[in-house]
Every structure is written in C-alpha cells, then in structure tokens.
Amino acid sequence: MNDTVFTKPIKKQFEFDEEVAAVFDDMLERSVPFYKESQKITQFFVLKNLDEDGVLYDLGCSTASLLLNIHRNLQKHATLIGLDNSEAMLQQARRKIEAYNAAIEVVYGDILEYEYKTADVFVSNYTLQFIRPLVREELVKKIAASLKKEGVFIFSEKVISHHPKLNKDLIECYYDFKKEQGYSEYEIMQKREALENVLVPYSEEENIIMAKNAGFSHCEVVFRWANFATFIAIK
C-alpha cells in the first residue's frame, strides 16, 4: 500500500500504529534515501559475522523485511530473532514470515528490558533515534555486553550536523529527496511536526563516541547519504 498517512491533519505524535504498519514498507522506500543499498550493506556484514549456530537480533524489526532477506541468503544454521514493541508491525511481519515459510522468530517486547542470549550480531535500523538519549546509552551498553568477542552491532540512524548552516542545508537536501518521491510540502511538514521530540538524532561523531563508551573497540560509518548513516561497531 502507498503511504498517505500525512495527507490529512495530524492529531497525535508519530507512533508505529496500524495505519503506519500497513504502509511502512512503502514509507521506508520513499522516506529513507538509498534504503535498499544501506540494507544490502547491513546484510553483507551480518552474513560475514554470523557463525554456524550463531544468533542475530534485529531490534525494532518492524515488518521483518531485513530478516527475510538475510534468511534467503543464509548458507548456515543460525537463529534469527526480531524484536518490536508494535504489535501492528509484528502482525505484518508474521504474515510475511508465514508466506515465505521462513525460520524467523519475531517477539513483542521492550528492547531495553529483553534478556538477550549471547549473540554474534545485533542490527538496529533507525531505532535508536526513537529512544530517549539517557536510556539509549544504556541500551548500547547492554548490546555490547550481550555480544561475543569481536561480535558486531550494525545500526542505521538519521544524523545531524552541529554546524547550523550545514545542518539546515542537509535538511533541505533531504526534503528535496522526499519531494522527488512524490511527497507534498504539506505531507513533509505534517510528518516533521509529528516526529518533533519523538525522533532525537545524534551527530555522526556522537554515535561513534556512544558506541565506544559502551564498550565497543571500534565504530565507523560504512554508508552515508547527507543526514542518513549506517554504522558498524565491533566489540
């Protein structure tokens, strides 16, 4: 289904409800620049670091599109687990998983409170930015503690610049991208208002510092377009 969520006046802050879940795959494709490419890079590093009988967690798995792509290309036995706190998203995920008869587990739960097994890889696609900063730091520490030695955390995030003019220009560049995808000025402004104080992005440097402070030995960007970036952190 096509994303028309913000063609009408908003009545609440953004949330991952039934209306959003129904159009979420289209929303991602049209709202995140080079989304497929960033997902391919994420998938590449997942497959490189997921060992035989290993464990992968996708935090904020939404409709499980990434997990399904990984499952299709997996050449070994591994446990793939997706977590999300939106039952509407998980309903969409379960339908897709059942349709493809895929060995993927999706769980309704709080990624801050969940008891993780020792894992090879954690993935988080545009999820950390929706978690309050102080709690976000604790989650990344928990991820690092749950990874085996040299395990990896691959995460994509919207990023900001602390240079005022550059940050303004990055936002303008992004809005031009959204217009090219068919979104109107009205839809763009409606979504921006709905996300106010819900989505709190860090800069590229702040994300790297957060990962290192959490216990990762290395963190760097492996893909970036304007104010969207994909990071890999190595324990």
ZANU-60452 format. One line per field, with one value per residue (C-alpha): residue number from 1; residue in one letter; x, y, z. Coordinates in Angstrom, 3 decimals. Layout:
BEGIN
num: (NUM;...)
residu: (A;...)
px: (X;...)
py: (Y;...)
pz: (Z;...)
END
This chain:
BEGIN
num: (1;2;3;4;5;6;7;8;9;10;11;12;13;14;15;16;17;18;19;20;21;22;23;24;25;26;27;28;29;30;31;32;33;34;35;36;37;38;39;40;41;42;43;44;45;46;47;48;49;50;51;52;53;54;55;56;57;58;59;60;61;62;63;64;65;66;67;68;69;70;71;72;73;74;75;76;77;78;79;80;81;82;83;84;85;86;87;88;89;90;91;92;93;94;95;96;97;98;99;100;101;102;103;104;105;106;107;108;109;110;111;112;113;114;115;116;117;118;119;120;121;122;123;124;125;126;127;128;129;130;131;132;133;134;135;136;137;138;139;140;141;142;143;144;145;146;147;148;149;150;151;152;153;154;155;156;157;158;159;160;161;162;163;164;165;166;167;168;169;170;171;172;173;174;175;176;177;178;179;180;181;182;183;184;185;186;187;188;189;190;191;192;193;194;195;196;197;198;199;200;201;202;203;204;205;206;207;208;209;210;211;212;213;214;215;216;217;218;219;220;221;222;223;224;225;226;227;228;229;230;231;232;233;234;235)
residu: (M;N;D;T;V;F;T;K;P;I;K;K;Q;F;E;F;D;E;E;V;A;A;V;F;D;D;M;L;E;R;S;V;P;F;Y;K;E;S;Q;K;I;T;Q;F;F;V;L;K;N;L;D;E;D;G;V;L;Y;D;L;G;C;S;T;A;S;L;L;L;N;I;H;R;N;L;Q;K;H;A;T;L;I;G;L;D;N;S;E;A;M;L;Q;Q;A;R;R;K;I;E;A;Y;N;A;A;I;E;V;V;Y;G;D;I;L;E;Y;E;Y;K;T;A;D;V;F;V;S;N;Y;T;L;Q;F;I;R;P;L;V;R;E;E;L;V;K;K;I;A;A;S;L;K;K;E;G;V;F;I;F;S;E;K;V;I;S;H;H;P;K;L;N;K;D;L;I;E;C;Y;Y;D;F;K;K;E;Q;G;Y;S;E;Y;E;I;M;Q;K;R;E;A;L;E;N;V;L;V;P;Y;S;E;E;E;N;I;I;M;A;K;N;A;G;F;S;H;C;E;V;V;F;R;W;A;N;F;A;T;F;I;A;I;K)
px: (0.000;1.097;1.960;-0.719;-0.566;0.282;-2.058;-4.547;-4.087;-2.218;-3.941;-1.080;2.662;4.126;3.688;4.025;0.317;-1.890;-2.100;1.676;2.316;0.054;2.172;5.520;7.474;6.459;7.185;10.739;11.428;10.244;11.454;14.954;17.452;19.168;17.353;17.864;21.594;22.045;20.143;22.367;25.445;23.860;23.025;26.593;28.131;25.532;26.365;30.121;29.848;27.088;28.703;27.258;24.613;25.039;22.414;21.238;18.929;17.120;15.984;12.884;12.439;9.151;7.767;10.840;11.958;15.661;15.379;13.666;16.417;19.071;17.197;17.087;20.855;21.921;24.173;24.404;22.184;21.566;18.869;17.237;15.211;13.334;12.028;9.485;7.121;4.475;2.031;0.737;4.224;4.630;1.317;2.641;5.946;4.244;2.194;5.335;7.298;4.453;4.138;7.812;7.830;10.922;12.663;12.482;11.216;9.604;8.860;6.763;8.922;10.849;14.372;15.561;14.309;14.670;17.055;19.382;21.326;24.978;24.843;27.094;25.326;22.850;21.108;19.134;17.636;16.538;15.508;17.960;16.824;13.388;14.869;15.474;19.198;19.979;18.268;19.827;23.316;22.278;20.800;24.026;25.952;23.547;24.050;27.839;27.649;25.444;27.787;30.523;34.114;34.505;30.729;29.248;26.452;25.238;22.939;21.462;20.411;19.343;22.174;22.566;25.374;26.326;27.187;23.921;24.072;25.219;22.505;19.879;21.220;21.201;17.544;16.727;18.568;16.531;13.232;14.104;14.607;11.180;9.523;11.130;9.469;6.051;5.545;3.938;5.183;2.137;2.953;6.592;5.657;2.975;5.443;8.103;5.624;4.514;8.130;9.018;10.532;9.849;12.842;16.034;19.056;22.741;25.576;27.883;30.556;28.131;27.023;30.636;31.511;28.394;29.434;32.994;31.815;29.527;32.429;32.988;36.625;35.868;32.996;32.788;30.380;30.126;27.443;26.192;23.888;23.510;21.900;21.437;24.223;24.911;27.488;29.312;30.601;32.961;33.329)
py: (0.000;3.573;5.853;8.543;8.816;12.534;13.719;14.659;16.828;15.057;14.574;12.983;12.430;9.828;6.220;2.823;2.023;0.019;2.863;3.242;-0.521;-1.033;1.293;1.029;-0.716;1.996;4.692;3.402;3.152;6.724;8.351;6.912;7.754;4.687;2.459;-0.701;-0.002;0.538;-2.684;-4.584;-3.355;-4.331;-7.777;-8.196;-7.555;-9.720;-12.694;-12.108;-12.143;-14.667;-18.023;-21.528;-21.859;-18.160;-15.666;-12.459;-9.893;-7.234;-4.513;-2.737;-5.316;-3.729;-5.909;-8.207;-7.273;-7.310;-10.600;-12.194;-11.002;-12.373;-15.670;-16.022;-15.628;-17.530;-20.516;-21.856;-22.641;-19.620;-18.191;-15.025;-13.056;-9.811;-7.657;-4.862;-3.100;-2.535;-5.406;-3.873;-4.166;-7.727;-8.763;-7.625;-9.413;-12.689;-12.655;-12.234;-14.851;-17.354;-16.610;-17.420;-20.275;-18.682;-19.815;-16.420;-15.643;-12.267;-11.238;-8.495;-6.877;-3.924;-3.944;-2.159;-4.911;-8.055;-10.761;-11.410;-14.591;-14.226;-13.081;-12.788;-9.762;-7.072;-4.911;-1.735;0.178;3.708;2.521;4.137;7.613;6.901;6.080;8.838;9.726;8.701;5.338;4.969;4.899;2.101;0.060;0.249;-0.894;-3.823;-4.705;-4.648;-6.837;-9.362;-9.750;-12.342;-11.150;-9.435;-9.502;-6.602;-4.081;-2.624;0.357;2.974;6.384;9.791;12.156;15.877;18.360;20.758;23.351;25.349;26.236;22.782;21.139;23.398;22.526;18.794;19.020;20.930;18.312;15.585;17.386;17.708;13.930;13.384;15.669;13.594;10.524;12.144;13.614;17.054;20.020;19.509;15.826;16.657;19.365;17.177;14.353;16.717;18.062;14.548;13.496;16.559;15.365;11.744;11.276;12.639;12.123;12.321;13.531;11.013;11.754;11.378;7.948;6.786;8.128;6.458;3.087;3.357;4.449;1.406;-0.992;-1.305;-1.213;0.341;2.133;3.811;4.763;2.306;4.184;7.758;9.962;13.530;13.112;9.323;6.956;3.275;2.402;-0.762;-1.181;-4.045;-5.411)
pz: (0.000;-0.682;2.223;2.554;6.368;6.402;3.664;6.397;9.516;12.315;15.667;17.640;17.762;15.425;16.527;14.886;14.889;12.493;9.978;9.778;9.808;6.790;4.620;6.408;3.643;1.166;3.759;4.208;0.486;-0.101;3.131;3.601;0.834;-0.654;1.807;-0.261;-0.566;3.179;3.813;1.373;3.237;6.550;5.164;3.865;7.286;9.026;6.794;7.241;11.041;11.753;12.585;12.365;15.122;15.799;16.944;15.284;16.892;14.857;17.280;16.041;13.299;12.063;9.218;9.167;5.635;6.546;8.431;5.425;3.083;5.432;5.720;1.914;1.652;4.770;3.996;7.552;10.514;12.702;14.955;13.620;16.171;15.615;18.461;18.260;20.654;17.969;17.685;14.442;12.910;14.158;12.621;9.240;9.944;10.856;7.646;5.557;7.508;7.128;3.405;2.878;5.411;6.942;10.135;11.823;15.317;15.988;19.548;21.084;23.731;25.088;23.653;26.810;29.127;26.980;28.222;25.290;24.634;23.691;20.083;17.048;15.582;16.577;13.982;14.552;11.633;12.548;16.007;18.455;17.394;18.906;22.328;24.870;24.914;28.512;28.054;24.598;26.085;28.463;25.612;23.602;26.691;27.017;23.345;23.748;26.867;25.017;22.058;21.893;21.437;18.043;17.588;15.663;16.023;12.724;13.073;10.766;12.017;10.892;11.863;12.452;11.980;14.759;12.112;11.887;8.185;7.122;9.211;7.592;4.138;4.912;5.919;2.729;0.664;2.358;1.777;-1.913;-1.954;-0.379;-2.934;-5.685;-4.146;-4.523;-1.049;-0.941;1.103;3.326;3.985;4.741;7.252;8.841;9.421;10.730;13.284;14.286;14.868;16.956;20.259;19.234;16.929;18.553;16.284;17.224;15.043;13.391;15.982;18.911;17.672;17.418;20.872;22.322;20.865;22.169;25.618;25.660;25.240;21.503;20.410;17.034;15.295;11.921;9.136;6.239;4.293;4.346;2.298;3.594;7.042;6.960;8.023;8.607;11.296;12.254;15.822;16.666;20.173)
END
